[in-house]
């Protein structure tokens, strides 16, 4: 996972890492001779592309999808992920915020993937990719748990981290020229993306989480393949256990943030229906199509209960960031003012008290101004 808003792309390296590879050992040279876009790397690219195509065909914008539109497809979002939907840590690796985002990520994967797959083998390579993606997801959840995030960049950074870990562990068996070239290419990619990640819209937490996880795995998981190597070994088992820990530990150790995004959307839907019903009822009352008692019943029994319930649900939200907390305070002020307006109206209609109906109109105008201010602040 690596993005949390539209157009948070990963970036391609300044050169193709595999082009500089020229190690001496026979096993490594055999691996370098097999570099091609095939196997697991090709499968990953195809899977990412298929998910993107299906999402686009089902109505998700191919250029500027919203956070809300990618959530149903499995994007990572702390209030959902940390409250039981742990599978989002996996699915979010295959979801992207638009065609530019996926194009950059798949371009980088097509460059680094074949090299790492050839060196480490399909099983270890698959584990490196997935566990690094999980590491990026955990870092993203820890840094900004209430933001919707998705993308393959955490896993791709993990491949570069794995390359750096591999170079640390095997620098003595690679000729100096190739070692220097490989190291320079990897560090250039990482350094450029660190600088690029300082711009708004880039999830650096996911990038760095994937990079560090990949580096740690690269120290022991990425090994030059020998013909006799078993696809299942202790290194793969240890890396898999790390992946399991990256899923389990956050579910139990991270705080469970409130689902402000979901609550906000429910509020918006409820508010639209409530305001529409109130306005239509008001017009009928003014046209003498509804009596005072009928109008009061609609407000008191159909509008106010849902409004109060949603206000209470919003008020109960905890563990939300400062920006959302500020918006929550403004929304509660608006909802309280609107509720007071409607309650005054009900009381005025029940008792034929014109002064309360007038006070209701004044409160309603205040609520309208608060709503406009909130719309401008968002």
MOVEN-V17730 format. One record per run of one state. SS is the DSSP state (A for helix, B for strand, O for the rest). FROM is the first residue (numbers start at 1). TO is the last residue. If there is no record, write none. Layout:
ss=SS from=FROM to=TO
ss=SS from=FROM to=TO
This chain:
ss=O from=1 to=2
ss=B from=3 to=3
ss=O from=4 to=16
ss=A from=17 to=20
ss=O from=21 to=25
ss=A from=26 to=32
ss=O from=33 to=38
ss=A from=39 to=57
ss=O from=58 to=66
ss=A from=67 to=71
ss=O from=72 to=75
ss=B from=76 to=76
ss=O from=77 to=77
ss=A from=78 to=81
ss=O from=82 to=87
ss=A from=88 to=94
ss=O from=95 to=98
ss=A from=99 to=120
ss=O from=121 to=121
ss=A from=122 to=143
ss=O from=144 to=148
ss=B from=149 to=150
ss=O from=151 to=152
ss=A from=153 to=173
ss=O from=174 to=175
ss=A from=176 to=196
ss=O from=197 to=203
ss=A from=204 to=220
ss=O from=221 to=233
ss=A from=234 to=253
ss=O from=254 to=259
ss=A from=260 to=286
ss=O from=287 to=291
ss=A from=292 to=315
ss=O from=316 to=321
ss=A from=322 to=351
ss=O from=352 to=353
ss=A from=354 to=377
ss=O from=378 to=378
